[in-house]
Amino acid sequence: MSAHTQIPPQEAADRLAIRELVDAYAHCADRRDAKGQMALFTEDTRFLVFMDATAAEPTQELHGRDSLAPVFDNLNSYQATTHFNGQSTIALDGDRATGESYCLAHHISRENPRNARS
């Protein structure tokens, strides 16, 4: 078993703040709070969407906070969603950070009235 490395208090606080940001994103998504989600991003944000786990390139790339509105609004097409956040890998470099976070997103579609049974 390897020894646990001590994390300086400021680094621990930064890591916690980043994790809380990821959790706030999921919280807003599941409550259909598109404005709350958008507020989590900077004006000049670059948002990459990876829908194909086998592809090296993103499925979609958006630039700017305002470009996120249709993506977040799309959640309204579902009856319910649950975003379950898993492990995150974060690399801190001064006042910048990069990371990767895993999320299982469950989406329940609204029933199509044409397929509904009486």
The 8 nearest C-alpha neighbors of each residue, nearest first, counted from 0:
[[1, 2, 3, 4, 5, 6, 86, 88],
 [2, 0, 3, 4, 5, 6, 88, 7],
 [1, 3, 4, 0, 5, 6, 7, 11],
 [2, 4, 1, 5, 0, 6, 7, 11],
 [5, 3, 2, 6, 1, 7, 11, 10],
 [4, 6, 3, 7, 8, 2, 11, 10],
 [5, 7, 11, 4, 8, 10, 9, 3],
 [6, 8, 10, 9, 11, 5, 12, 4],
 [9, 7, 11, 10, 12, 6, 13, 5],
 [10, 8, 12, 11, 7, 13, 6, 14],
 [9, 11, 13, 7, 12, 8, 14, 6],
 [10, 12, 8, 14, 9, 13, 6, 15],
 [13, 11, 9, 15, 10, 14, 16, 8],
 [14, 12, 10, 16, 15, 11, 9, 17],
 [13, 15, 11, 17, 16, 12, 10, 18],
 [14, 16, 18, 12, 17, 13, 19, 11],
 [17, 15, 19, 13, 18, 14, 12, 20],
 [18, 16, 20, 14, 19, 15, 13, 21],
 [19, 17, 15, 21, 20, 16, 14, 22],
 [18, 20, 22, 16, 17, 21, 23, 15],
 [19, 21, 17, 23, 18, 22, 16, 24],
 [22, 20, 18, 24, 19, 23, 17, 25],
 [21, 23, 19, 25, 24, 20, 26, 18],
 [24, 22, 26, 20, 25, 21, 19, 27],
 [23, 25, 21, 27, 22, 26, 36, 28],
 [26, 24, 28, 22, 23, 27, 82, 29],
 [25, 27, 23, 29, 24, 28, 22, 30],
 [28, 26, 32, 30, 24, 25, 29, 36],
 [29, 27, 25, 31, 30, 26, 32, 24],
 [28, 30, 26, 80, 27, 31, 81, 25],
 [29, 31, 27, 28, 32, 26, 80, 33],
 [32, 30, 28, 29, 33, 27, 75, 74],
 [31, 33, 27, 35, 30, 34, 28, 36],
 [32, 34, 36, 71, 35, 31, 72, 37],
 [35, 33, 37, 36, 32, 38, 68, 27],
 [34, 36, 38, 32, 33, 37, 27, 39],
 [37, 35, 33, 34, 38, 39, 24, 27],
 [36, 38, 34, 39, 35, 40, 33, 64],
 [39, 37, 35, 40, 36, 34, 41, 64],
 [38, 40, 37, 36, 35, 41, 20, 24],
 [41, 39, 38, 37, 44, 64, 42, 36],
 [40, 42, 44, 43, 64, 39, 38, 63],
 [41, 43, 64, 63, 44, 40, 65, 62],
 [44, 42, 63, 41, 64, 45, 62, 40],
 [45, 43, 63, 41, 42, 62, 64, 40],
 [44, 46, 62, 61, 63, 47, 43, 60],
 [47, 45, 61, 60, 44, 62, 48, 67],
 [48, 46, 60, 57, 59, 61, 45, 49],
 [47, 49, 59, 57, 58, 50, 60, 46],
 [48, 50, 57, 58, 51, 47, 52, 59],
 [49, 51, 58, 48, 52, 57, 59, 54],
 [52, 50, 53, 54, 49, 58, 57, 55],
 [53, 51, 54, 50, 49, 55, 57, 56],
 [52, 54, 51, 55, 50, 56, 49, 57],
 [55, 53, 56, 51, 52, 57, 49, 58],
 [56, 54, 53, 57, 52, 51, 49, 58],
 [55, 57, 54, 58, 49, 59, 51, 53],
 [58, 56, 49, 59, 48, 47, 60, 55],
 [59, 57, 49, 48, 50, 56, 51, 60],
 [58, 60, 48, 57, 47, 61, 49, 46],
 [61, 59, 47, 46, 48, 57, 62, 58],
 [60, 62, 46, 45, 66, 47, 59, 63],
 [63, 61, 45, 44, 66, 46, 43, 60],
 [64, 62, 43, 44, 42, 65, 66, 45],
 [63, 65, 42, 66, 67, 44, 37, 40],
 [66, 64, 67, 63, 68, 37, 42, 62],
 [67, 65, 64, 63, 68, 61, 62, 69],
 [66, 68, 65, 70, 64, 69, 71, 37],
 [67, 69, 71, 70, 66, 65, 72, 33],
 [70, 68, 72, 71, 67, 73, 66, 65],
 [71, 69, 73, 67, 68, 72, 74, 66],
 [70, 72, 33, 73, 68, 69, 74, 67],
 [71, 73, 69, 74, 70, 75, 68, 33],
 [72, 74, 75, 70, 71, 76, 69, 77],
 [75, 73, 76, 72, 77, 71, 31, 28],
 [76, 74, 73, 77, 72, 31, 78, 71],
 [75, 77, 74, 73, 78, 109, 108, 72],
 [78, 76, 108, 75, 79, 109, 74, 107],
 [77, 79, 109, 108, 107, 76, 80, 75],
 [80, 78, 107, 77, 106, 81, 108, 29],
 [81, 79, 106, 105, 29, 107, 82, 77],
 [80, 82, 105, 104, 29, 83, 106, 79],
 [81, 83, 104, 25, 103, 84, 105, 102],
 [82, 84, 103, 102, 81, 104, 85, 25],
 [85, 83, 102, 101, 82, 103, 86, 22],
 [86, 84, 101, 102, 83, 87, 100, 103],
 [87, 85, 101, 100, 88, 84, 102, 99],
 [86, 88, 100, 99, 89, 101, 85, 98],
 [87, 89, 99, 98, 100, 86, 90, 97],
 [88, 90, 98, 97, 87, 91, 99, 96],
 [91, 89, 97, 96, 98, 92, 88, 95],
 [90, 92, 96, 95, 93, 89, 97, 94],
 [93, 91, 95, 96, 94, 90, 97, 89],
 [92, 94, 95, 91, 96, 10, 90, 13],
 [93, 95, 92, 96, 91, 13, 97, 10],
 [96, 94, 92, 93, 91, 97, 90, 13],
 [95, 97, 91, 90, 92, 98, 89, 94],
 [98, 96, 90, 89, 91, 95, 99, 88],
 [97, 99, 89, 88, 90, 100, 96, 87],
 [98, 100, 88, 87, 89, 101, 97, 86],
 [101, 99, 87, 86, 88, 102, 98, 85],
 [100, 102, 85, 86, 84, 87, 99, 103],
 [101, 103, 84, 83, 85, 104, 82, 100],
 [104, 102, 83, 82, 84, 105, 101, 85],
 [103, 105, 82, 81, 102, 83, 106, 80],
 [104, 106, 81, 80, 82, 103, 107, 79],
 [107, 105, 80, 79, 108, 77, 104, 81],
 [108, 106, 79, 78, 77, 80, 109, 105],
 [109, 107, 77, 78, 110, 106, 76, 79],
 [108, 110, 78, 77, 111, 107, 76, 79],
 [111, 109, 112, 108, 115, 114, 78, 113],
 [110, 112, 114, 113, 109, 115, 108, 116],
 [113, 111, 115, 114, 110, 116, 109, 117],
 [112, 114, 111, 115, 116, 110, 117, 109],
 [115, 113, 112, 111, 116, 110, 117, 109],
 [116, 114, 112, 113, 111, 117, 110, 109],
 [115, 117, 114, 113, 112, 111, 110, 109],
 [116, 115, 114, 112, 113, 110, 111, 109]]
